[in-house]
Amino acid sequence: MKVDLHCHSTASDGALSPAEVVRRAHGRGVRLLALTDHDTLDGLPEAQAAAAGLDIELINGIELSALWGGATVHVLGYAFAGDAPALRLALAGLHEGRWQRAAEISRRLAAKGMDGALEGARAVQRELGGSGNAPARPHFAEFLVRAGHVRDRAEAFRKWLGAGKLGDIKQHWPTLEQSVATLRAAGAWISLAHPWHYDFTRSKRRRLVGDFIRAGGHALEVSNGLQAAEQVGGLAILVREFGLLASAGSDFHAPDDWSELGLYRPLPDDLSPLWTRFAHVRHCAVL
């Protein structure tokens, strides 16, 4: 069975609607899917409706932003009760925080002579069919391209929006412990998203994994799209050492991007896949 436990739609920073993501995943042979938009459940009802007539199982998913050691990290939650009070309260705070971050990105860009970024990014988001959530950095990147400030999105991130740049706002996200606790209160299975994505030393990454486990996490995302094979191997070592479950997903955002739905490097055969713990258990109706 082909599985994809990490993808995004226009409900956050993806390019396709939730229904389009589900249909595209099904067309690519995915039969167990989690839509994991950033800090929102807004795309799940549409995704569920699209999945209802297809041979694909959709489980509740989300990617929560968190702070650890002064850096932003992400945790993925699966098969949870979407109406859990703790989760709904946390998402309300994240929603407001994302709007504050978007306004600050716009203010900083304006200070460099790039006016109208918030309105421009929001217009991009609306074109894609986005929800009432704040525009994300990919939307700002597209605005910068259209306004002639950069040649392409890659340059937008390299010069203005990437890690350590002007648009990289160190927002006051909940702590890692708080985010994991929120997901546990909703009955979620919890994975640490793309642990190699963070610009950490090996020892710092290992400390992150240790703190994630102590907070109550269950799995590491060992395979994230087409990340380097040696990174998959390094994360597999951590899974074995700490006795964790292993997860995998494409981290799909858009067609013709760095990965595609259902496409990621295979997990090593000796690891225990996270999805065996909740496959064929339909939590997705609880919203």
Sequence and secondary structure as in RCSB ss.txt:
>XXXX:A:sequence
MKVDLHCHSTASDGALSPAEVVRRAHGRGVRLLALTDHDTLDGLPEAQAAAAGLDIELINGIELSALWGGATVHV
LGYAFAGDAPALRLALAGLHEGRWQRAAEISRRLAAKGMDGALEGARAVQRELGGSGNAPARPHFAEFLVRAGHV
RDRAEAFRKWLGAGKLGDIKQHWPTLEQSVATLRAAGAWISLAHPWHYDFTRSKRRRLVGDFIRAGGHALEVSNG
LQAAEQVGGLAILVREFGLLASAGSDFHAPDDWSELGLYRPLPDDLSPLWTRFAHVRHCAVL
>XXXX:A:secstr
 EEE  B  TTTT SS HHHHHHHHHHTTEEEEE   BT  TTHHHHHHHHHTSS EEE EEEEEEEETTEEEEE
EEES  TT HHHHHHHHHHHHHHHHHHHHHHHHHHHTT TTHHHHHHHHHHHTT  SS   HHHHHHHHHHTTSS
SSHHHHIIIIISTTSTT       BHHHHHHHHHHTT EEEE  TTTS   HHHHHHHHHHHHHHT  EEEEEET
T  HHHHHHHHHHHHHHT EEEEE  B STTSS  TT      TTS BGGGGTTT   TT  
